[in-house]
Amino acid sequence: MFIFPVNVRYACIQCGKSCQHWRVWVDPEEAAGKSWQLDQDGPRLRLMQDDQGRCLELSPQNLCKIHPDKPSVCRQFPFLLAQSPDGVHVGVSFRCTAVFQAQGVEWTDHVPLLEDLLARGVPRIGFEPAPIGHYRLDWETYKDWEAHWLSRLPHDLCDAVASTLGVALGLHPQSLERLVLLLSASAVGFLESEDNYGAAEVAAAVRAEKEYLSTRRGWTAPIRNAFEGEMSEPAIRYLSHVIERKTVWLGSSFLGRLLMLLTAQRMLFYYTRLEGFALAVDRLEGEWLLHRQGLDDLETTFEETLLQLV
């Protein structure tokens, strides 16, 4: 049974966005015997791109030239499936233009493709309790927690999470609030720098509301109360779906991923004021929440930092 998302729609509008500026890694076994234009990138294979980062398999009309037989990683986008005791949860990436703009067809129209993706294998979540310190979070309890988070989302998600984590860890809401603000500044430093030293400098500048040097945009003006703001309807729709995707269950650290989610809400305030809502969502999806790579150690560090408070 597929469990479809609420207030989210999708149908490809052939914008070509997902076929540009992304490195698409391909399984060598899947590529064997195919006519795909591939590039050897170290030990891995990826689809070739031109000098502007556009996939060479993308036509001038933004149509995939290998669509009937394109790599499975391309076929999956923008879907994210996860199997729980309740069924198969269908999530999507808000980096997709159609998803972001809420353009789409009925979810039942996607069932044939979703069944194909399901047959290829999807993550299983909730069948074993998630460790949170010494506490073990079972699936039924998690669903109650999630419902509470969603009900409080028009306000501060941190308070809602603190009220549920308090059961598990005895955590005071103000302690979590202070930690999330600290981690949010560190997260901005991580995204705006190329090394640990630069990240620390940026994080300190953001906390002190001072100018900092970003590797992507140069000198960046300070923002007062950078991580505060009102949740707009588009922001509520986006973060609600982030929760519905159940990605806190993926990876080795449930608590670390939950902290990534809480910092994402604060970073959404920050980057919306800095770059606008659309680019803020694009950055969070691509570099922090869904399509990011190599953040497992950071999640573990987040978890360890929180557990030191309890």
N, C-alpha and C positions, 0 to 999 in steps of 0.2 A: 504494500500500500504506500503510495506516494503522499507525502504531507507537503502541500504547496504553501508558499509564503503568503502573507497578508499584505495588501497594499503595494504589491510589487508585480510588475509585468515585464515581459520580454518578447521581442521578435526582432531579428536582425534587420537593421536599416541600411546596411552596406556602406557604413561610414569609413571602414578601413582602419579605424583607430587601433584595434587590437593587433593589427598586422604591421604596425609601425612602432619603432623605437623599443620593441621588446625582443630580447633574445629568446628564441624558441628552441629549446633543447629537444633532441629527437633520440628515441631509443634505437641503438644500432641494429637490433634484431628487427624492429619494425621497419627500418629504412632499407633493409636488404632487398635488393631487386626493384626498388622504386626509382622513379625518374626525378625525384625531388632534387632541387639545387641545394647542396649541402656544403657546409664549411667545417673543417676540422678545427675546433677551438680547444687546444690542449688535449686532454683525453676524451673529450666529448664532441658530439656532432650537433650542429644547429643549422637551421634554415638560413641561407645566405641573405644578406641585406645590401642595399646600395649605400652610397655615402651619406644619405639622409636618414638611414635606419629603416627604410621601407623594404619589406619582404620582397624578394625577387619573384615570388610566386603570386604577387598581387598585381592585377591588371590595372591599366590607367582608369578603368571604370570602378575601381575598388571591388573587383570580383576575384575570388580565389581561383587560380588557374588549375589547381589540383583538388578542387572541392570534393569530388566524389571519392577521392582516395587520400585526403589530407591526413596528417599525423593525428593521433588520438588526442594529444594535448591541445591541438587546435579545435578538434571536434568537441571537446569538453567545454571550452570557454563559451559563455560565462558561468557555467553551472558548477556548483559544488554540492555533492551528494554525501550524506552520512546516514548509516543504518543504525537505528536505535531500537530498543524493545518495542517502541510504538509504530515503527515503520521507517520509510526512507524519507528523510528531510531534504527538501530541495532548496538550495541556496543559490544566489547569483552574485556576481561581482558588480559593484556600482562603478567600476571603471569602464564598464560597457555603456556607451552613449544611450542606447535604447532603454536600458535598465534605469539609468540616471534620470532620463526624461519620462519614465513610466509609459513607454510605448510598447505595446505588445498584443498578443493574442491570448485566447483562453489557455490555461495551463494544460488542459487535456490534449491540446494540439501538439504539445511537446512530448507526450508519453512515449511514442516510438523511439525517439532519440534517447530519452531518459532510461528506457528499458535496455537499450544498447549500452549505455554508460554503466548501468548497474551490473550488467553481465560481465563487464571488464573488471569489476571489483571496486568497492568503495570502503572507506573507513567505517569501523564499527565502534559505536560510542554507547556508554551507559550500561553495558552488560556487566561491567565490574565497577565497584565503587571507585570514585576519584579521591586520592589522598589529599587532604588539606591539613598539613601538620599531622597531629595524631588523630584527627577526625577523618571518617570515611563517609563521603557523600554518595548516597544511593540515587538512582535515577528518579524515583518518585519524589524524593525530597528536592532534588534539583529542579524539577518541573514547577514545584511550588515557589522556589526561589525565583526562577525565571519569570513567572507570572507576576510576582511582586516587583521585580526590576522593571518590567514593561509598564506596569501600572504607574510607576513613579517617574518614568522617563521624561515626561514634560518638565520635570524639576531636576534635581541633582541626582544622577545615578549613583554617585558615591555614597550618599546617605542610605539609599535603598540596599546597596550591597553590604554596607556596614551593618545594617539591621539583621541581615541573614548570616553574615560571617560572624557576628557576635555570638550566635548560637554555637558555632563550631569552634571559635577561637577565643571568645571572651574579649573581642576587640572593641575599643571605644571608638565611636564615629569620628571624633575630632582627631584621633591618632591616624586613622585611615585618610582623612581629608588632608592633613599636613603631609603625609607620605606621598599621596597622589600628586599634590602640587609640586613637591620636590622631584618626583620621578618624571613629571610632565616636562619640566625644564630640562632635565637630563635627556629626555627623548628628543626634544628639539635640538639640543646640542649634538646628539647622535646623528640626526638627519642632516644637519647643516655643516658637518665637519667630515674630515677624512681620517682623523686619528683621535686617540683618546685625549691628548692634550688640547686639541682644538675643541673637542666636544665639551670638556670641562670649562673652557673659557666662555664658550657660547652659553652654556647652562647658567654660569654665574652671572653673565650679562643679562640674560632674560629675567632671572630672579631679581636682579638689582634694577631692572627697567632701564638698561643702558644700551647703547649702540653696540653691534657686534659685526664681525666679518664672516660672512657666509661663503662657502666654497661655490655655491650655485648662483648667488645674486649680488655678491660683493657686500659693501657696508649696508647694514639693515637698521633702520630706525627703531628705537625702543617703542614698546606698546605698554601702556599703563593697564594694570589689572588684566594681564595678557590671557589668563585662563578663566576669566569670568564672562558671562553673557547669558542671553536668553535663547532658549531652544526654539528655533523656527520650525514650522511644519515639515519642510524638507529634511531638516536635521533629525527630527523625531522619526520620520519615515526611514531614513538611512540607518540610524543607530538601532532602531527596533529590529531591522532586518539583520544587522550585525549580530545581535543577540540571538535571533531566530536561527541563524546559520549553525549555531552550536559549536563554533570553532574553539570555545574555551575547553572543550573536551579533547581536542586534537593536540598531539605533542605529549611531552613527558611531564609538564608542569601545569596543572589546572589553575593553580593560584597565580602563577606567573602570567598565564594568558588572560586571566581575569583582570590583573593589574594593567596589562596592555590595553584592554578594553576601556578601563576607567581613565587611563591617560589619553586614550583616543578621543573621548568626549572633550577633555580640556584642550587637547591639541586642535580639535575641530574649531573651537572658539578662536584659538590663536591664529591658525592659518586662514580662517575665513576673514578675519580682520586684516591679515597681511596680503592675501592673494585672491580672496573671493571664495564663495562656497564650493563652486565646481572644482577649482584647482585644489582646494583643501581636501575634498573627498578623494580626488584622484591621488593625491599624495598619501593619504592614510591607507587607502586600499592597496596601492602599489608598493609602499615602502614600510608599512607598519603592521597591517592587520592580515591581509589575505595573500598577496602575491610576493611577499617579502621572503628573503632567504637568509640563513645564517644568524638568526636571532635567538636560537635555543639557549645559548649561554646567557644572553641578556634576560630572558624569561626566568631562568634559574636564579640569577642575581636579584631580580625583582622579588621573587618568592622568598629568598633567604632574608632579604632586607625586611620584609613584612613580618616574617616569623620571629625576627629579633625583637619585635615590639610587643609580643604576647608572651 
